[in-house]
Amino acid sequence: MALTVFAALVIYLTHVSRVDIERREISNAAPIIVIMSSPFLTELCFKDRAAGLIAVFVPMLIISLRLGIGMGDVKLMSAFGFVMGAIPAYLILLLALSAALCIGKIRKTHNDEIPLAPYICVSAGAVYVLEVIFNA
């Protein structure tokens, strides 16, 4: 069941990423769908899920206010914090920001806006797969 939900989520998040690239917006439904898939993907207790959401939301909100990251990215990243917990979510954030920074430097787009959702989604997928492999 988890593999089916993960595959459907990957397809949906690919769409979310494409829309973010084209229009620089993330649907408010995206974090809700990610959160709704959480019981099928991980077995965290609600306390750990809530801690992951809050532990990611607060720093992302501060980063958003200082660096101009959109609230859609904040909500999406917080949803992954809810699904996977705080530590994996911080790893997702580290990977996503590092990749966005490297791609921005390569493309010389440091003055332009870089859509962050594709990097968040790919990083979340990678961290989830690694977590499944190493916890099996």
Accessible surface in RSA format (square Angstrom, percent):
REM  Atomic radii and reference values for relative SASA: ProtOr
REM  Chains: A
REM  Algorithm: Lee & Richards
REM  Probe-radius: 1.40
REM  Slices: 20
REM RES _ NUM      All-atoms   Total-Side   Main-Chain    Non-polar    All polar
REM                ABS   REL    ABS   REL    ABS   REL    ABS   REL    ABS   REL
RES MET A   1   159.02  82.3 112.27  74.3  46.75 111.3  98.50  83.7  60.51  80.2
RES ALA A   2    40.39  37.1  35.83  55.3   4.55  10.4  36.02  50.7   4.37  11.6
RES LEU A   3   140.92  78.5 135.65  97.0   5.27  13.3 138.39  97.2   2.53   6.8
RES THR A   4    93.96  66.8  88.24  89.5   5.72  13.6  62.62  84.1  31.34  47.4
RES VAL A   5    26.28  17.3  23.59  21.4   2.69   6.5  25.88  22.5   0.40   1.1
RES PHE A   6    36.07  18.0  36.07  22.3   0.00   0.0  36.07  21.9   0.00   0.0
RES ALA A   7    47.17  43.4  42.52  65.6   4.65  10.6  46.66  65.7   0.51   1.4
RES ALA A   8    59.26  54.5  50.98  78.7   8.28  18.8  54.22  76.4   5.03  13.3
RES LEU A   9    13.09   7.3  10.21   7.3   2.87   7.2  12.58   8.8   0.51   1.4
RES VAL A  10    65.65  43.2  63.48  57.5   2.18   5.2  65.05  56.5   0.60   1.6
RES ILE A  11   127.53  72.6 123.17  91.8   4.36  10.5 125.45  90.3   2.08   5.6
RES TYR A  12    52.82  24.7  49.10  27.9   3.72   9.7  47.84  35.9   4.98   6.1
RES LEU A  13    11.93   6.6  11.83   8.5   0.10   0.3  11.93   8.4   0.00   0.0
RES THR A  14    86.54  61.5  80.13  81.2   6.41  15.3  69.06  92.8  17.48  26.4
RES HIS A  15    85.78  46.9  81.52  56.7   4.25  10.9  54.13  55.8  31.64  36.8
RES VAL A  16     5.03   3.3   2.79   2.5   2.23   5.4   4.89   4.3   0.13   0.4
RES SER A  17    13.56  11.5  13.56  18.1   0.00   0.0  11.62  24.7   1.94   2.7
RES ARG A  18   119.04  50.0 116.92  59.6   2.12   5.1  57.47  78.5  61.57  37.3
RES VAL A  19    14.48   9.5  14.48  13.1   0.00   0.0  14.48  12.6   0.00   0.0
RES ASP A  20     7.65   5.4   7.65   7.6   0.00   0.0   0.00   0.0   7.65   7.6
RES ILE A  21    92.07  52.4  85.14  63.4   6.93  16.7  85.14  61.3   6.93  18.8
RES GLU A  22   106.67  61.2  70.38  53.2  36.29  86.4  37.53  72.6  69.14  56.5
RES ARG A  23   146.50  61.5 122.32  62.4  24.18  57.6  49.29  67.4  97.21  58.9
RES ARG A  24   112.75  47.3  86.88  44.3  25.87  61.6  40.35  55.2  72.40  43.9
RES GLU A  25    91.04  52.3  84.79  64.2   6.25  14.9  30.65  59.3  60.40  49.3
RES ILE A  26    22.40  12.7   4.02   3.0  18.38  44.3   4.98   3.6  17.42  47.3
RES SER A  27    59.68  50.4  43.90  58.6  15.78  36.3  40.88  87.0  18.80  26.3
RES ASN A  28   100.06  69.0  91.03  88.0   9.03  21.7  29.98  72.2  70.08  67.7
RES ALA A  29    43.15  39.7  39.40  60.8   3.74   8.5  41.11  57.9   2.04   5.4
RES ALA A  30     0.00   0.0   0.00   0.0   0.00   0.0   0.00   0.0   0.00   0.0
RES PRO A  31    11.30   8.2  11.30  10.3   0.00   0.0  11.30   9.3   0.00   0.0
RES ILE A  32   100.85  57.4  99.78  74.3   1.07   2.6 100.85  72.6   0.00   0.0
RES ILE A  33    64.39  36.6  63.34  47.2   1.05   2.5  63.55  45.8   0.84   2.3
RES VAL A  34     0.23   0.2   0.23   0.2   0.00   0.0   0.23   0.2   0.00   0.0
RES ILE A  35    55.38  31.5  53.50  39.9   1.87   4.5  53.50  38.5   1.87   5.1
RES MET A  36   129.35  67.0 114.46  75.7  14.89  35.5 104.84  89.1  24.51  32.5
RES SER A  37    10.32   8.7   7.01   9.3   3.31   7.6   9.96  21.2   0.36   0.5
RES SER A  38     2.54   2.1   2.54   3.4   0.00   0.0   0.00   0.0   2.54   3.6
RES PRO A  39    91.00  66.3  67.23  61.3  23.77  86.4  69.78  57.6  21.22 131.9
RES PHE A  40    93.28  46.7  80.46  49.8  12.82  33.4  85.43  51.8   7.84  22.5
RES LEU A  41    19.77  11.0   4.70   3.4  15.07  37.9   5.95   4.2  13.82  37.2
RES THR A  42    15.61  11.1   8.00   8.1   7.61  18.1  13.88  18.6   1.73   2.6
RES GLU A  43   179.21 102.9 140.05 106.0  39.17  93.3  62.00 119.9 117.21  95.7
RES LEU A  44    58.61  32.6  45.42  32.5  13.18  33.1  47.55  33.4  11.06  29.8
RES CYS A  45    68.63  51.9  55.26  61.6  13.37  31.4  48.65 123.3  19.98  21.5
RES PHE A  46   145.65  72.9 136.81  84.7   8.84  23.0 137.60  83.4   8.05  23.0
RES LYS A  47   154.86  75.5 146.02  89.6   8.84  21.0  93.35  84.0  61.51  65.5
RES ASP A  48    60.19  42.2  57.43  57.2   2.75   6.5  10.99  25.9  49.20  49.1
RES ARG A  49    17.73   7.4  17.73   9.0   0.00   0.0   5.05   6.9  12.68   7.7
RES ALA A  50    28.60  26.3  26.49  40.9   2.11   4.8  28.60  40.3   0.00   0.0
RES ALA A  51    53.92  49.6  44.37  68.5   9.55  21.7  51.72  72.8   2.20   5.8
RES GLY A  52     0.13   0.2   0.00   N/A   0.13   0.2   0.00   0.0   0.13   0.3
RES LEU A  53    54.11  30.1  54.11  38.7   0.00   0.0  54.11  38.0   0.00   0.0
RES ILE A  54   104.12  59.3 103.59  77.2   0.53   1.3 103.98  74.9   0.14   0.4
RES ALA A  55    29.17  26.8  18.81  29.0  10.36  23.6  28.78  40.5   0.38   1.0
RES VAL A  56     0.45   0.3   0.11   0.1   0.34   0.8   0.37   0.3   0.08   0.2
RES PHE A  57    66.89  33.5  66.89  41.4   0.00   0.0  66.89  40.6   0.00   0.0
RES VAL A  58    75.61  49.8  75.15  68.0   0.46   1.1  75.44  65.6   0.17   0.4
RES PRO A  59    44.00  32.1  40.33  36.8   3.67  13.3  43.74  36.1   0.26   1.6
RES MET A  60     0.04   0.0   0.04   0.0   0.00   0.0   0.00   0.0   0.04   0.1
RES LEU A  61    55.54  30.9  55.54  39.7   0.00   0.0  55.54  39.0   0.00   0.0
RES ILE A  62    94.29  53.7  93.79  69.9   0.50   1.2  94.29  67.9   0.00   0.0
RES ILE A  63    42.34  24.1  40.77  30.4   1.57   3.8  42.34  30.5   0.00   0.0
RES SER A  64    11.46   9.7   6.46   8.6   5.01  11.5   0.00   0.0  11.46  16.1
RES LEU A  65   139.81  77.9 106.77  76.4  33.05  83.1 109.91  77.2  29.91  80.5
RES ARG A  66   199.36  83.7 164.10  83.7  35.26  84.0  44.38  60.7 154.99  93.9
RES LEU A  67   135.88  75.7 102.69  73.5  33.19  83.4 108.48  76.2  27.40  73.7
RES GLY A  68    65.76  81.1   0.00   N/A  65.76  81.1  34.82  95.5  30.95  69.3
RES ILE A  69    29.02  16.5  20.24  15.1   8.78  21.2  25.49  18.4   3.54   9.6
RES GLY A  70    38.16  47.1   0.00   N/A  38.16  47.1  33.77  92.7   4.39   9.8
RES MET A  71    84.90  44.0  78.33  51.8   6.57  15.6  74.26  63.1  10.64  14.1
RES GLY A  72    16.17  19.9   0.00   N/A  16.17  19.9   8.28  22.7   7.89  17.7
RES ASP A  73    14.84  10.4  14.24  14.2   0.60   1.4   0.08   0.2  14.76  14.7
RES VAL A  74     0.00   0.0   0.00   0.0   0.00   0.0   0.00   0.0   0.00   0.0
RES LYS A  75    74.19  36.2  70.47  43.2   3.72   8.9  45.28  40.8  28.91  30.8
RES LEU A  76     0.00   0.0   0.00   0.0   0.00   0.0   0.00   0.0   0.00   0.0
RES MET A  77     0.00   0.0   0.00   0.0   0.00   0.0   0.00   0.0   0.00   0.0
RES SER A  78     6.01   5.1   6.01   8.0   0.00   0.0   6.01  12.8   0.00   0.0
RES ALA A  79     0.78   0.7   0.10   0.1   0.68   1.5   0.33   0.5   0.45   1.2
RES PHE A  80     8.43   4.2   8.43   5.2   0.00   0.0   8.43   5.1   0.00   0.0
RES GLY A  81     0.00   0.0   0.00   N/A   0.00   0.0   0.00   0.0   0.00   0.0
RES PHE A  82    25.72  12.9  25.72  15.9   0.00   0.0  25.72  15.6   0.00   0.0
RES VAL A  83     4.40   2.9   4.40   4.0   0.00   0.0   4.40   3.8   0.00   0.0
RES MET A  84     8.03   4.2   2.94   1.9   5.09  12.1   0.21   0.2   7.81  10.4
RES GLY A  85     6.23   7.7   0.00   N/A   6.23   7.7   6.23  17.1   0.00   0.0
RES ALA A  86    26.58  24.4  20.96  32.3   5.62  12.8  20.96  29.5   5.62  14.9
RES ILE A  87   136.45  77.6 134.44 100.2   2.00   4.8 134.47  96.8   1.98   5.4
RES PRO A  88    25.21  18.4  22.87  20.9   2.33   8.5  25.21  20.8   0.00   0.0
RES ALA A  89     0.02   0.0   0.00   0.0   0.02   0.0   0.00   0.0   0.02   0.0
RES TYR A  90    85.96  40.1  81.68  46.5   4.27  11.1  66.85  50.2  19.11  23.6
RES LEU A  91    78.27  43.6  74.43  53.2   3.83   9.6  77.39  54.4   0.87   2.3
RES ILE A  92     0.00   0.0   0.00   0.0   0.00   0.0   0.00   0.0   0.00   0.0
RES LEU A  93    16.00   8.9  16.00  11.4   0.00   0.0  16.00  11.2   0.00   0.0
RES LEU A  94   111.12  61.9 106.98  76.5   4.14  10.4 110.68  77.7   0.44   1.2
RES LEU A  95    70.68  39.4  68.03  48.7   2.65   6.7  68.26  47.9   2.42   6.5
RES ALA A  96     0.00   0.0   0.00   0.0   0.00   0.0   0.00   0.0   0.00   0.0
RES LEU A  97    59.99  33.4  55.95  40.0   4.04  10.1  56.27  39.5   3.71  10.0
RES SER A  98    49.96  42.2  44.69  59.6   5.26  12.1  32.38  69.0  17.58  24.6
RES ALA A  99    39.62  36.4  31.90  49.2   7.73  17.6  39.14  55.1   0.48   1.3
RES ALA A 100     8.70   8.0   8.57  13.2   0.13   0.3   8.70  12.3   0.00   0.0
RES LEU A 101   114.23  63.6 108.81  77.8   5.42  13.6 113.44  79.7   0.79   2.1
RES CYS A 102    71.26  53.9  67.45  75.2   3.81   9.0  19.17  48.6  52.09  56.2
RES ILE A 103    61.59  35.1  61.59  45.9   0.00   0.0  61.59  44.4   0.00   0.0
RES GLY A 104     2.20   2.7   0.00   N/A   2.20   2.7   2.20   6.0   0.00   0.0
RES LYS A 105   122.75  59.9 115.63  70.9   7.13  17.0  65.95  59.4  56.81  60.5
RES ILE A 106   129.18  73.5 106.68  79.5  22.50  54.2 113.19  81.5  15.99  43.4
RES ARG A 107   149.55  62.8 126.01  64.2  23.54  56.1  44.13  60.3 105.42  63.9
RES LYS A 108   159.68  77.9 138.61  85.0  21.07  50.2  94.40  85.0  65.28  69.5
RES THR A 109    21.71  15.4  20.57  20.9   1.14   2.7  20.94  28.1   0.76   1.2
RES HIS A 110   128.02  70.0  96.32  66.9  31.70  81.1  75.99  78.3  52.03  60.5
RES ASN A 111   134.12  92.5  97.62  94.3  36.49  87.9  32.75  78.8 101.37  98.0
RES ASP A 112    91.80  64.3  78.05  77.7  13.75  32.5  21.47  50.5  70.33  70.1
RES GLU A 113   130.33  74.8 115.78  87.6  14.55  34.7  56.27 108.8  74.06  60.5
RES ILE A 114    50.10  28.5  27.37  20.4  22.73  54.8  28.29  20.4  21.81  59.2
RES PRO A 115    18.87  13.8  14.77  13.5   4.10  14.9  18.87  15.6   0.00   0.0
RES LEU A 116    10.81   6.0  10.33   7.4   0.48   1.2  10.33   7.3   0.48   1.3
RES ALA A 117     0.00   0.0   0.00   0.0   0.00   0.0   0.00   0.0   0.00   0.0
RES PRO A 118    21.39  15.6  20.44  18.6   0.95   3.5  21.28  17.6   0.11   0.7
RES TYR A 119    39.43  18.4  37.05  21.1   2.38   6.2  27.66  20.8  11.76  14.5
RES ILE A 120     0.00   0.0   0.00   0.0   0.00   0.0   0.00   0.0   0.00   0.0
RES CYS A 121    14.81  11.2   8.08   9.0   6.72  15.8   8.42  21.3   6.39   6.9
RES VAL A 122   112.50  74.0 104.45  94.6   8.05  19.4 110.54  96.1   1.96   5.3
RES SER A 123     8.40   7.1   6.04   8.1   2.36   5.4   2.36   5.0   6.04   8.5
RES ALA A 124     3.89   3.6   2.87   4.4   1.02   2.3   3.20   4.5   0.69   1.8
RES GLY A 125    17.79  21.9   0.00   N/A  17.79  21.9  17.02  46.7   0.77   1.7
RES ALA A 126    44.21  40.6  33.90  52.3  10.30  23.4  42.57  60.0   1.63   4.3
RES VAL A 127     6.38   4.2   5.65   5.1   0.73   1.8   5.87   5.1   0.51   1.4
RES TYR A 128    20.07   9.4  20.07  11.4   0.00   0.0  15.38  11.6   4.69   5.8
RES VAL A 129    63.44  41.7  62.48  56.6   0.96   2.3  63.44  55.1   0.00   0.0
RES LEU A 130    86.35  48.1  86.13  61.6   0.22   0.6  86.31  60.6   0.04   0.1
RES GLU A 131    47.29  27.2  39.44  29.8   7.85  18.7  22.58  43.7  24.71  20.2
RES VAL A 132    74.11  48.8  68.22  61.8   5.89  14.2  72.99  63.4   1.12   3.0
RES ILE A 133   104.08  59.2  87.75  65.4  16.33  39.4  91.96  66.2  12.12  32.9
RES PHE A 134   159.35  79.7 131.12  81.2  28.23  73.5 133.65  81.0  25.70  73.5
RES ASN A 135   117.33  80.9  83.16  80.4  34.17  82.3  28.95  69.7  88.38  85.4
RES ALA A 136   117.59 108.1  46.03  71.0  71.55 162.8  82.40 116.0  35.19  93.2
END  Absolute sums over single chains surface
CHAIN  1 A     7940.8       6765.0       1175.9       5711.0       2229.9
END  Absolute sums over all chains
TOTAL          7940.8       6765.0       1175.9       5711.0       2229.9
